[in-house]
């Protein structure tokens, strides 16, 4: 096989390597993507990811089979530009969150150099015109924008399907719990993502109290469960098969002196998320970045020394005033 022909199979090889990094080793792309973009988490499903990557492999095969034909070089440039844009997406996410994005290594080492090589090689070796190069580059670079818009569309449809609700003509739109939860997760993510947590949307639906959404930030055996209806509701810390509420965690960490901000009394749901982020950063460090032994002791204390309730709480207050 001639060297010139082999060049057109390089995108396929890079694609296969990239998919391997995202989903096999180290893997974890789907969970990472849901945490990085919680507003579209409901769109990031295994079946959808399979077909997207199947289409990418098919594109790589097409470039390889087209080879140095009249369509090969522009197709090569369009595809490698698309791949380079994907690499920049991964790289931007890493720089923003300071955590590993599955796919960033092959993106930076293979996708970007391959695109730069195509911009240099195809015009001078295959006599591809500058206009053709520019058109192919423009087409390839639009993929990330299209992908994000498509995910948002699918997430909106999933939210509607999850609630089973169809608005009648003239009915005002209700608060979208999934969208509000996603917005709040952007606030919480600033605290949790840098320490290896990722967000997983669990359910969007409707109960007797109205529409709701809930999900979890996950890191190994640690899960922070967050429910949203009109504002953040149940906040539960899970460690293995053990669970405690946010109030129990704060009582164990702060005692009678208190000082935790969540739950508060604001009408602004995002204020509640900011208050919860403050508590996580300042008073729940054992859960966010502590050792397993440290977190286990916190759970032991929270369960063994619960906050007094009822009359015991009243008497406790009276004792404090003596």
VOTI-895720 format. One record per residue (C-alpha): residue in one letter; chain; y, x negated, z negated. Coordinates in nm, 4 decimals. Each point is the difference from the previous one (the first is absolute). Layout:
<pts>
+--------+--------+----------+----------+----------+
| residu | chaine |       yy |       xx |       zz |
+--------+--------+----------+----------+----------+
|      a |      A |        Y |        X |        Z |
...
+--------+--------+----------+----------+----------+
</pts>
This chain:
<pts>
+--------+--------+----------+----------+----------+
| residu | chaine |       yy |       xx |       zz |
+--------+--------+----------+----------+----------+
|      x |      A |   0.0000 |   0.0000 |   0.0000 |
|      x |      A |   0.3379 |  -0.1396 |   0.1007 |
|      x |      A |   0.2544 |  -0.0854 |  -0.2703 |
|      x |      A |   0.2454 |   0.2450 |   0.1545 |
|      x |      A |  -0.2527 |   0.2808 |  -0.0363 |
|      x |      A |  -0.0823 |  -0.0931 |  -0.3599 |
|      x |      A |   0.3671 |   0.0345 |  -0.0931 |
|      x |      A |  -0.0148 |   0.3732 |   0.0690 |
|      x |      A |  -0.2825 |   0.0430 |  -0.2523 |
|      x |      A |   0.1992 |  -0.1600 |  -0.2816 |
|      x |      A |   0.1725 |   0.3272 |  -0.1085 |
|      x |      A |  -0.3400 |   0.1633 |  -0.0538 |
|      x |      A |  -0.1186 |  -0.2930 |  -0.2112 |
|      x |      A |   0.3179 |   0.0196 |  -0.2091 |
|      x |      A |  -0.0388 |   0.3775 |  -0.0416 |
|      x |      A |  -0.3585 |  -0.0325 |  -0.1226 |
|      x |      A |   0.1030 |  -0.2713 |  -0.2489 |
|      x |      A |   0.2888 |   0.2147 |  -0.1223 |
|      x |      A |  -0.2194 |   0.3080 |  -0.0502 |
|      x |      A |  -0.2514 |  -0.2159 |  -0.1868 |
|      x |      A |   0.2737 |  -0.1169 |  -0.2397 |
|      x |      A |   0.1342 |   0.3526 |  -0.0511 |
|      x |      A |  -0.3263 |   0.1854 |  -0.0577 |
|      x |      A |  -0.2840 |  -0.2478 |  -0.0693 |
|      x |      A |   0.1206 |  -0.3156 |  -0.1713 |
|      x |      A |   0.2079 |   0.0016 |  -0.2081 |
|      x |      A |   0.0445 |   0.3633 |   0.1173 |
|      x |      A |   0.1859 |   0.2711 |  -0.1866 |
|      x |      A |   0.2583 |   0.0786 |   0.2673 |
|      x |      A |  -0.0183 |   0.3794 |  -0.0355 |
|      x |      A |   0.0575 |  -0.0052 |  -0.3752 |
|      x |      A |   0.2744 |  -0.2588 |   0.0354 |
|      x |      A |   0.1770 |   0.2012 |   0.2720 |
|      x |      A |  -0.0099 |   0.3184 |  -0.2095 |
|      x |      A |   0.1642 |  -0.1885 |  -0.2852 |
|      x |      A |   0.2586 |  -0.1636 |   0.2223 |
|      x |      A |   0.0913 |   0.3238 |   0.1775 |
|      x |      A |  -0.0916 |   0.2804 |  -0.2445 |
|      x |      A |   0.2051 |   0.2528 |   0.1986 |
|      x |      A |  -0.2603 |  -0.0150 |   0.2783 |
|      x |      A |  -0.3061 |  -0.0558 |  -0.2197 |
|      x |      A |  -0.1571 |   0.3315 |   0.1009 |
|      x |      A |   0.0012 |  -0.1146 |   0.3639 |
|      x |      A |  -0.1852 |  -0.3247 |  -0.0653 |
|      x |      A |  -0.3585 |   0.1228 |   0.0297 |
|      x |      A |  -0.3164 |  -0.1909 |   0.1042 |
|      x |      A |  -0.0570 |   0.2053 |   0.3147 |
|      x |      A |   0.3579 |  -0.0511 |   0.1177 |
|      x |      A |  -0.0108 |  -0.3740 |  -0.0708 |
|      x |      A |  -0.3303 |  -0.0270 |   0.1873 |
|      x |      A |   0.1390 |   0.1565 |   0.3176 |
|      x |      A |   0.3222 |  -0.2009 |  -0.0118 |
|      x |      A |  -0.1933 |  -0.3244 |  -0.0224 |
|      x |      A |  -0.2523 |   0.1181 |   0.2601 |
|      x |      A |   0.2922 |   0.0564 |   0.2369 |
|      x |      A |   0.1279 |  -0.3480 |  -0.0794 |
|      x |      A |  -0.3391 |  -0.1551 |   0.0779 |
|      x |      A |  -0.0123 |   0.1980 |   0.3265 |
|      x |      A |   0.3450 |  -0.1360 |   0.0920 |
|      x |      A |  -0.1235 |  -0.3535 |  -0.0686 |
|      x |      A |  -0.3050 |   0.0593 |   0.2184 |
|      x |      A |   0.2203 |   0.1368 |   0.2784 |
|      x |      A |   0.2217 |  -0.3083 |  -0.0023 |
|      x |      A |  -0.3082 |  -0.2219 |   0.0113 |
|      x |      A |  -0.1577 |   0.1852 |   0.2920 |
|      x |      A |   0.3320 |   0.0241 |   0.1883 |
|      x |      A |   0.0387 |  -0.3764 |  -0.0306 |
|      x |      A |   0.2385 |  -0.1732 |   0.2406 |
|      x |      A |   0.0463 |   0.3064 |   0.2194 |
|      x |      A |   0.3348 |   0.1573 |   0.0805 |
|      x |      A |  -0.0204 |   0.2231 |  -0.3100 |
|      x |      A |  -0.1472 |  -0.2611 |  -0.2356 |
|      x |      A |   0.3117 |  -0.2042 |  -0.0910 |
|      x |      A |   0.2318 |   0.2937 |  -0.0830 |
|      x |      A |  -0.2821 |   0.1682 |  -0.1938 |
|      x |      A |  -0.0587 |  -0.3280 |  -0.1864 |
|      x |      A |   0.3708 |  -0.0209 |  -0.0953 |
|      x |      A |   0.0215 |   0.3650 |  -0.1070 |
|      x |      A |  -0.3126 |  -0.0257 |  -0.2160 |
|      x |      A |   0.0877 |  -0.3313 |  -0.1633 |
|      x |      A |   0.3529 |   0.1269 |  -0.0717 |
|      x |      A |  -0.1564 |   0.3007 |  -0.1723 |
|      x |      A |  -0.2221 |  -0.2341 |  -0.2012 |
|      x |      A |   0.2934 |  -0.2232 |  -0.0943 |
|      x |      A |   0.1967 |   0.3052 |  -0.1172 |
|      x |      A |  -0.2951 |   0.0901 |  -0.2206 |
|      x |      A |  -0.0028 |  -0.3541 |  -0.1392 |
|      x |      A |   0.3706 |   0.0275 |  -0.0837 |
|      x |      A |  -0.0718 |   0.3293 |  -0.1779 |
|      x |      A |  -0.2561 |  -0.1769 |  -0.2214 |
|      x |      A |   0.2290 |  -0.2973 |  -0.0587 |
|      x |      A |   0.2959 |   0.2197 |  -0.0944 |
|      x |      A |  -0.2204 |   0.1891 |  -0.2473 |
|      x |      A |  -0.1127 |  -0.3246 |  -0.1642 |
|      x |      A |   0.3565 |  -0.1274 |  -0.0311 |
|      x |      A |   0.1106 |   0.3342 |  -0.1426 |
|      x |      A |  -0.2789 |   0.0574 |  -0.2534 |
|      x |      A |  -0.1133 |  -0.3576 |  -0.0683 |
|      x |      A |  -0.3640 |   0.1065 |   0.0282 |
|      x |      A |  -0.2637 |  -0.0675 |   0.2631 |
|      x |      A |  -0.0178 |   0.2412 |   0.2940 |
|      x |      A |  -0.3475 |   0.0132 |   0.1607 |
|      x |      A |   0.0593 |  -0.1214 |   0.3550 |
|      x |      A |   0.2992 |  -0.2241 |  -0.0594 |
|      x |      A |  -0.1918 |  -0.3278 |   0.0439 |
|      x |      A |  -0.1458 |   0.0786 |   0.3423 |
|      x |      A |   0.3259 |   0.1702 |   0.0955 |
|      x |      A |   0.2082 |  -0.3095 |  -0.0660 |
|      x |      A |  -0.2550 |  -0.2567 |   0.1220 |
|      x |      A |  -0.1278 |   0.1850 |   0.3082 |
|      x |      A |   0.2161 |   0.2946 |   0.1061 |
|      x |      A |   0.3422 |  -0.1631 |  -0.0058 |
|      x |      A |  -0.1032 |  -0.3280 |   0.1715 |
|      x |      A |  -0.1926 |   0.1977 |   0.2623 |
|      x |      A |   0.3078 |   0.2067 |   0.0863 |
|      x |      A |   0.2209 |  -0.3099 |   0.0221 |
|      x |      A |  -0.2588 |  -0.1669 |   0.2223 |
|      x |      A |  -0.0028 |   0.3062 |   0.2279 |
|      x |      A |   0.3791 |  -0.0019 |   0.0352 |
|      x |      A |  -0.0200 |  -0.3644 |   0.1102 |
|      x |      A |  -0.3191 |  -0.0032 |   0.2057 |
|      x |      A |  -0.0037 |   0.3253 |   0.1956 |
|      x |      A |   0.3348 |  -0.0362 |   0.1842 |
|      x |      A |  -0.0594 |  -0.3575 |   0.1131 |
|      x |      A |  -0.3769 |   0.0151 |   0.0672 |
|      x |      A |  -0.0379 |   0.3490 |   0.1389 |
|      x |      A |   0.3425 |   0.0434 |   0.1608 |
|      x |      A |   0.0805 |   0.3000 |  -0.2195 |
|      x |      A |   0.3619 |   0.1015 |   0.0449 |
|      x |      A |   0.2481 |  -0.0022 |  -0.2864 |
|      x |      A |   0.0479 |   0.3748 |   0.0394 |
|      x |      A |  -0.3729 |   0.0585 |  -0.0361 |
|      x |      A |  -0.0074 |  -0.2189 |  -0.3112 |
|      x |      A |   0.2912 |   0.1934 |  -0.1534 |
|      x |      A |  -0.1544 |   0.3391 |   0.0750 |
|      x |      A |  -0.3398 |  -0.1044 |  -0.1384 |
|      x |      A |   0.1673 |  -0.1450 |  -0.3120 |
|      x |      A |   0.1977 |   0.3200 |  -0.0560 |
|      x |      A |  -0.3114 |   0.2142 |   0.0326 |
|      x |      A |  -0.1984 |  -0.2147 |  -0.2411 |
|      x |      A |   0.2751 |  -0.0170 |  -0.2613 |
|      x |      A |   0.0289 |   0.3782 |  -0.0315 |
|      x |      A |  -0.3474 |   0.0429 |  -0.1478 |
|      x |      A |   0.0962 |  -0.0494 |  -0.3648 |
|      x |      A |   0.2752 |   0.2622 |   0.0258 |
|      x |      A |  -0.2376 |   0.2432 |   0.1701 |
|      x |      A |  -0.2704 |  -0.0703 |  -0.2579 |
|      x |      A |   0.2277 |   0.0689 |  -0.2966 |
|      x |      A |   0.1344 |   0.3199 |   0.1579 |
|      x |      A |  -0.3547 |   0.1171 |   0.0700 |
|      x |      A |  -0.1099 |  -0.0719 |  -0.3569 |
|      x |      A |   0.2940 |   0.2000 |  -0.1340 |
|      x |      A |  -0.0890 |   0.2908 |   0.2275 |
|      x |      A |  -0.3631 |  -0.0091 |  -0.1112 |
|      x |      A |   0.0984 |  -0.0258 |  -0.3674 |
|      x |      A |   0.2229 |   0.3072 |   0.0363 |
|      x |      A |  -0.2847 |   0.1919 |   0.1633 |
|      x |      A |  -0.2415 |  -0.1109 |  -0.2728 |
|      x |      A |   0.2431 |   0.1250 |  -0.2629 |
|      x |      A |   0.0142 |   0.3416 |   0.1673 |
|      x |      A |  -0.3782 |   0.0160 |   0.0316 |
|      x |      A |  -0.0418 |  -0.1066 |  -0.3611 |
|      x |      A |   0.2176 |   0.2810 |  -0.1311 |
|      x |      A |  -0.1402 |   0.2559 |   0.2402 |
|      x |      A |   0.3525 |   0.1361 |   0.0203 |
|      x |      A |   0.1697 |   0.1197 |   0.3170 |
|      x |      A |   0.3639 |   0.0956 |  -0.0300 |
|      x |      A |   0.1029 |   0.3354 |   0.1344 |
|      x |      A |   0.3091 |   0.0354 |   0.2163 |
|      x |      A |   0.3123 |  -0.0499 |  -0.2061 |
|      x |      A |  -0.1850 |  -0.1318 |  -0.3051 |
|      x |      A |   0.1860 |  -0.2961 |  -0.1528 |
|      x |      A |  -0.1995 |  -0.3222 |  -0.0118 |
|      x |      A |  -0.1565 |  -0.0753 |  -0.3371 |
|      x |      A |   0.0146 |  -0.3369 |  -0.1711 |
|      x |      A |  -0.2704 |  -0.2186 |   0.1515 |
|      x |      A |  -0.1828 |  -0.1533 |  -0.2989 |
|      x |      A |  -0.1766 |  -0.2589 |   0.2171 |
|      x |      A |   0.3307 |  -0.1184 |   0.1461 |
|      x |      A |   0.1648 |  -0.0135 |  -0.3427 |
|      x |      A |  -0.2970 |  -0.1856 |  -0.1462 |
|      x |      A |   0.0212 |  -0.2490 |   0.2858 |
|      x |      A |   0.3724 |  -0.0439 |  -0.0607 |
|      x |      A |  -0.0640 |  -0.0614 |  -0.3685 |
|      x |      A |  -0.2762 |  -0.2476 |   0.0792 |
|      x |      A |   0.2556 |  -0.2167 |   0.1772 |
|      x |      A |   0.1653 |  -0.0376 |  -0.3419 |
|      x |      A |  -0.3237 |  -0.0614 |  -0.1893 |
|      x |      A |  -0.1255 |  -0.2337 |   0.2709 |
|      x |      A |   0.2738 |  -0.2492 |  -0.0789 |
|      x |      A |  -0.1699 |  -0.0497 |  -0.3371 |
|      x |      A |  -0.3670 |   0.0432 |   0.0885 |
|      x |      A |  -0.0515 |  -0.1374 |   0.3524 |
|      x |      A |   0.0953 |  -0.3604 |  -0.0879 |
|      x |      A |  -0.2801 |   0.0007 |  -0.2583 |
|      x |      A |  -0.2745 |   0.1065 |   0.2392 |
|      x |      A |   0.0006 |   0.3783 |  -0.0348 |
|      x |      A |  -0.0204 |   0.2267 |   0.3021 |
|      x |      A |   0.0631 |   0.3730 |   0.0253 |
|      x |      A |  -0.2614 |   0.2561 |   0.1041 |
|      x |      A |   0.0985 |   0.3618 |   0.0630 |
|      x |      A |  -0.2771 |   0.2170 |  -0.1478 |
|      x |      A |   0.0929 |   0.3597 |   0.0696 |
|      x |      A |   0.2666 |   0.2312 |   0.1350 |
|      x |      A |  -0.0489 |   0.3686 |  -0.0732 |
|      x |      A |   0.1073 |   0.3228 |  -0.1624 |
|      x |      A |  -0.0928 |   0.1495 |  -0.3348 |
|      x |      A |   0.1278 |   0.2879 |  -0.2111 |
|      x |      A |   0.3027 |  -0.2093 |  -0.0929 |
|      x |      A |   0.0977 |  -0.0775 |   0.3579 |
|      x |      A |  -0.0435 |  -0.2902 |   0.2387 |
|      x |      A |  -0.0953 |  -0.3384 |  -0.1402 |
|      x |      A |  -0.1009 |  -0.3530 |   0.0948 |
|      x |      A |  -0.1565 |  -0.2773 |  -0.1968 |
|      x |      A |  -0.1175 |  -0.3529 |   0.0516 |
|      x |      A |  -0.0761 |  -0.3258 |  -0.1757 |
|      x |      A |   0.1130 |  -0.3595 |  -0.0040 |
|      x |      A |  -0.3226 |  -0.1998 |  -0.0068 |
|      x |      A |  -0.0866 |  -0.3575 |  -0.0884 |
|      x |      A |  -0.3661 |  -0.0660 |  -0.0747 |
|      x |      A |  -0.0942 |   0.2022 |  -0.3091 |
|      x |      A |   0.3628 |   0.0973 |  -0.0633 |
|      x |      A |   0.1473 |   0.3250 |   0.1303 |
|      x |      A |   0.3340 |   0.1644 |  -0.0638 |
|      x |      A |  -0.0364 |   0.3719 |   0.0737 |
|      x |      A |   0.3182 |   0.1830 |   0.1039 |
|      x |      A |   0.0389 |   0.3740 |   0.0583 |
|      x |      A |   0.2985 |   0.1655 |   0.1649 |
|      x |      A |   0.0955 |   0.3660 |   0.0334 |
|      x |      A |   0.3750 |   0.0373 |  -0.0441 |
|      x |      A |   0.0325 |  -0.3307 |  -0.1825 |
|      x |      A |  -0.2457 |  -0.2639 |  -0.1217 |
|      x |      A |  -0.2467 |   0.1597 |  -0.2396 |
|      x |      A |  -0.3198 |  -0.1378 |  -0.1470 |
|      x |      A |   0.0081 |  -0.3801 |  -0.0170 |
|      x |      A |  -0.3331 |  -0.1458 |  -0.1062 |
|      x |      A |  -0.1169 |  -0.3585 |  -0.0398 |
|      x |      A |  -0.3647 |  -0.0664 |   0.0835 |
|      x |      A |  -0.1920 |  -0.3152 |  -0.0853 |
|      x |      A |  -0.3626 |   0.0195 |   0.1054 |
|      x |      A |  -0.1269 |   0.3295 |  -0.1437 |
|      x |      A |   0.2754 |   0.0174 |  -0.2629 |
|      x |      A |   0.3229 |   0.1982 |   0.0336 |
|      x |      A |   0.3201 |   0.0460 |  -0.1995 |
|      x |      A |   0.3217 |   0.1853 |   0.0730 |
|      x |      A |   0.3359 |  -0.1657 |   0.0543 |
|      x |      A |   0.1196 |   0.1423 |  -0.3327 |
|      x |      A |  -0.3001 |  -0.1519 |  -0.1797 |
|      x |      A |   0.0571 |  -0.3375 |   0.1647 |
|      x |      A |   0.3693 |   0.0015 |  -0.0940 |
|      x |      A |  -0.0760 |   0.1032 |  -0.3609 |
|      x |      A |  -0.2480 |  -0.2872 |  -0.0299 |
|      x |      A |   0.2457 |  -0.2492 |   0.1518 |
|      x |      A |   0.3214 |   0.1153 |  -0.1716 |
|      x |      A |  -0.0997 |   0.1990 |  -0.3063 |
|      x |      A |   0.2524 |   0.2175 |  -0.1863 |
|      x |      A |   0.2957 |  -0.1929 |   0.1378 |
|      x |      A |  -0.0712 |   0.1314 |   0.3483 |
|      x |      A |   0.2277 |  -0.1053 |   0.2825 |
|      x |      A |  -0.2040 |   0.1106 |   0.2988 |
|      x |      A |   0.1983 |   0.1830 |   0.2654 |
|      x |      A |  -0.2737 |   0.2145 |   0.1503 |
|      x |      A |  -0.0264 |   0.2943 |  -0.0351 |
|      x |      A |   0.3692 |   0.0812 |   0.0114 |
|      x |      A |   0.2117 |   0.3081 |   0.0563 |
|      x |      A |   0.1634 |  -0.0594 |   0.3383 |
|      x |      A |  -0.0146 |   0.2588 |   0.2791 |
|      x |      A |  -0.0305 |  -0.2845 |   0.2510 |
|      x |      A |  -0.3687 |  -0.0799 |   0.0700 |
|      x |      A |   0.0883 |  -0.3522 |   0.1116 |
|      x |      A |   0.1634 |  -0.0650 |  -0.3363 |
|      x |      A |  -0.3365 |   0.0693 |  -0.1610 |
|      x |      A |  -0.1648 |  -0.2508 |   0.2319 |
|      x |      A |   0.2661 |  -0.2577 |  -0.0864 |
|      x |      A |  -0.0581 |   0.0652 |  -0.3693 |
|      x |      A |  -0.3749 |  -0.0387 |   0.0448 |
|      x |      A |   0.0518 |  -0.3252 |   0.1913 |
|      x |      A |   0.2155 |  -0.1262 |  -0.2889 |
|      x |      A |  -0.2748 |   0.0804 |  -0.2507 |
|      x |      A |  -0.2642 |  -0.1694 |   0.2142 |
|      x |      A |   0.2076 |  -0.3136 |   0.0438 |
|      x |      A |   0.1075 |  -0.0307 |  -0.3632 |
|      x |      A |  -0.2590 |   0.1694 |  -0.2212 |
|      x |      A |  -0.3226 |   0.0213 |   0.2022 |
|      x |      A |  -0.0237 |  -0.3645 |   0.0976 |
|      x |      A |  -0.3572 |  -0.0125 |  -0.1284 |
|      x |      A |  -0.1016 |   0.2566 |   0.2585 |
|      x |      A |   0.2115 |  -0.1394 |   0.2828 |
|      x |      A |  -0.0752 |  -0.3695 |  -0.0354 |
|      x |      A |  -0.1849 |  -0.0627 |  -0.3275 |
|      x |      A |  -0.3544 |  -0.1270 |  -0.0434 |
|      x |      A |  -0.2942 |   0.2367 |  -0.0356 |
|      x |      A |  -0.0333 |  -0.0954 |  -0.3679 |
|      x |      A |   0.3657 |   0.0765 |  -0.0611 |
|      x |      A |  -0.0245 |   0.3362 |   0.1730 |
|      x |      A |  -0.3232 |   0.0856 |  -0.1837 |
|      x |      A |   0.1721 |  -0.0621 |  -0.3351 |
|      x |      A |   0.2852 |   0.2250 |   0.1044 |
|      x |      A |  -0.2421 |   0.2799 |   0.0845 |
|      x |      A |  -0.1831 |  -0.0540 |  -0.3305 |
|      x |      A |   0.3262 |   0.0291 |  -0.1907 |
|      x |      A |   0.1210 |   0.3046 |   0.1952 |
|      x |      A |  -0.3276 |   0.1852 |  -0.0624 |
|      x |      A |  -0.0430 |  -0.1167 |  -0.3615 |
|      x |      A |   0.3602 |   0.0587 |  -0.1068 |
|      x |      A |   0.1238 |   0.3086 |   0.1832 |
|      x |      A |   0.3462 |   0.1409 |  -0.0457 |
|      x |      A |   0.0093 |   0.2508 |  -0.2892 |
|      x |      A |   0.0161 |   0.3603 |   0.1102 |
|      x |      A |   0.1027 |   0.3266 |  -0.1614 |
|      x |      A |   0.0856 |  -0.0116 |  -0.3722 |
|      x |      A |  -0.1037 |  -0.3637 |  -0.0224 |
|      x |      A |   0.2768 |  -0.0817 |   0.2447 |
|      x |      A |   0.2524 |   0.1945 |  -0.2095 |
|      x |      A |  -0.1034 |  -0.1800 |  -0.3180 |
|      x |      A |   0.0189 |  -0.3298 |   0.1824 |
|      x |      A |   0.3602 |   0.0784 |   0.0946 |
|      x |      A |   0.0806 |   0.0873 |  -0.3598 |
|      x |      A |  -0.1521 |  -0.3273 |  -0.1198 |
|      x |      A |   0.2164 |  -0.1869 |   0.2488 |
|      x |      A |   0.3097 |   0.1528 |  -0.1567 |
|      x |      A |  -0.0809 |  -0.1067 |  -0.3562 |
+--------+--------+----------+----------+----------+
</pts>
